[in-house]
Amino acid sequence: MLAYGYPVQPEKDSLVDLVNTIVYQFGQGTDPNVFLVDVASALEYVPAWSPGAGWKPTAEKAKKTLIPST
């Protein structure tokens, strides 16, 4: 409340849960060399179901968290 004027609920605050989810997903996406596409950029163009494209579902989930209408 002090910094942003938002009263945080003591139990199950939806905004706090959303921020925690976004920070976790951001950490997954920015951790270097976790996904094979960080080493072999050509994997950007393979379908999501193929081996080595495990980053695509993670990115899609993060996108839906940030932009719920897609």
C-alpha positions in Angstrom: 0.0 0.0 0.0 2.8 2.3 0.8 4.5 2.3 -2.7 1.5 2.0 -5.1 -1.6 2.6 -3.1 -2.9 -0.9 -3.7 -4.2 -2.7 -0.6 -2.8 -6.2 -0.8 -5.2 -8.9 0.4 -3.8 -11.2 3.1 -5.2 -14.3 1.4 -5.2 -15.1 -2.4 -4.7 -11.7 -3.9 -5.2 -12.1 -7.6 -2.8 -9.3 -8.6 0.0 -10.7 -6.4 -0.6 -14.2 -7.9 -0.4 -12.7 -11.4 2.8 -10.9 -10.6 4.3 -14.1 -9.2 3.4 -16.0 -12.3 4.8 -13.4 -14.6 8.1 -13.2 -12.7 8.4 -17.0 -12.7 7.7 -17.2 -16.5 10.1 -14.4 -17.2 12.8 -16.2 -15.2 12.2 -19.4 -17.3 12.5 -17.5 -20.5 15.6 -15.5 -19.7 17.7 -18.2 -18.1 20.6 -18.6 -20.5 21.0 -21.9 -22.3 17.9 -23.6 -20.8 16.3 -24.1 -24.1 18.1 -25.6 -27.1 16.9 -22.7 -29.3 19.4 -20.5 -27.4 22.2 -22.5 -28.9 20.7 -23.4 -32.3 18.6 -20.4 -33.5 17.3 -22.4 -36.5 15.0 -24.2 -34.0 12.9 -21.1 -34.0 11.2 -22.4 -37.2 10.4 -26.0 -36.2 6.9 -26.9 -35.2 6.0 -27.0 -31.5 5.5 -30.7 -31.4 9.0 -31.6 -32.7 11.9 -32.5 -30.4 13.9 -29.5 -29.3 11.0 -27.1 -29.5 10.0 -27.3 -25.8 10.4 -23.6 -25.5 7.5 -22.9 -27.7 4.7 -24.1 -25.3 6.5 -22.2 -22.5 6.6 -19.0 -24.6 2.9 -19.4 -25.6 1.8 -19.9 -22.0 3.7 -16.7 -21.0 2.1 -14.8 -23.9 -1.3 -15.9 -22.7 -0.5 -14.7 -19.2 0.5 -11.3 -20.4 -2.1 -10.9 -23.2 -5.1 -13.0 -22.1 -7.2 -12.4 -25.2 -4.8 -14.4 -27.5 
